[in-house]
Amino acid sequence: MVDLALTGGTVWTEDRGFVAADLLIDKGRIAGLASAGRAEAAERVDVSGLTVMPGAIDAHIHLGHGQDISRPRVPADAASETGAAATGGVTCFLSYVLSADPYGPVFDEICAIAEEGARLDFGFHCVIATEDQLAEVPWLVARGAPTAKLFMNIRGDEGARLGLPGNDDGYLFRLLETLRDAGGMLCPHPENIEIAWVLRDRVMAADPDGADGLAAWNATRPPFVEAEALSRVAYLARITGTPVHAVHTSSAEALKAALLQRGAGSDVSIETCIQYLTHDTDSDLGATGKVNPPLRAPHDRAALWEAIRRGQIDMIATDHIHRPPTSKEGGIWKAQPGFPGLDTFLPALITEGKRQGVGLETLVPLVTSNPAKRMGLATKGRLEPGADADLTVLDLQARYVVRREALATDAGYSIHEGQTMEAAVVHTLSRGRFVLRDGALIADAVGHGRYVRRILA
Ligand SMILES: [Zn+2]
């Protein structure tokens, strides 16, 4: 007899797509599928009419504290944002940790703070920016954080606000070599900032009040600035023999650059984010929609969807940032970039997918097995015997309007407010335990989440 059976639903399988079956869970793991009503279980939950899939894995978020996006400071940071994750059908996220100091003295403390609040499992990527941190890369890989971020756009004093020194291509090259030797992967933020500075000065001089809004922001760091940096890092990574993960790919140009380098032999995975699929410079968001890379033109958004149809994009993430709405004040030039996306992740993706004629069968791997494989999450991303019972149960017939009051993120706002979602997350389970049940967060799941050590394949 197993612990739990989810009965009567339609269940995602790697090899056969969606099938009608009962899903069996025992001791926090998937025990297998059974034909309807056949298995003995201590608890049976009827999910008739609902769709069961592995929980989404969001490989790109920023778990911070208020205005500070560098790291969680108190358990409540993890409690609220893993609550947002469960609400959006996400069962595991990987957060970027940022520091000007070495990670060794604080890494375990950051894990412990997050575990105390987390409802779901999580991992970390670290931003590598200093000589001390470069020397720590093998240690971080051994601690289960084998993916390192480099802000290619932090040159000169661009990183002063974050306390980070400027880097150059020599540092990038040494980081690539170090990651290769340690069994790691680079996740570069690709932007040629030297060209962006020139364009920023021109665009701001022509539009000092930012009247052109999101289009003006896009014009200060346009697609070719992203594409050039991505092209450069992917080329250099081929020379060093290091895998590269292209985070938040936002434009047709950057996509083309990544595919060209991949075609030439670079080991490049391509991530885009939900906002580049649901919004563009024509969207009516004002400064709230400021993000880096910027929301792009409608044709860029169309190109990303076309790449999804062709199987060229590996994963979709959120780049969730949970700063408060005050971070968006002061117009397009003063607003801080980034916004939350976890609460609405799967509903927004499924809703837009319908409009684009892209079904859930195409989208599931991009948010489950693909990120699990690429990011070294061996026990997650699939509903196969022995895998962690991390899953989400969706109602694809449900319709609801996104309301600020219903959000779990402590950011307290969403770029989807007022929009009708054409799918809803009903239940979310982490290692067999309900974290969200009938659309409501389970309070005592706080502290259930664990730091996951990752090893790249
Ligand atoms: Zn990010």
Boltz pocket constraint, residues with backbone or C-beta under 6 A from the ligand:
constraints:
  - pocket:
      binder: B
      contacts: [[A, 60], [A, 61], [A, 62], [A, 96], [A, 292], [A, 319]]
      max_distance: 6.0
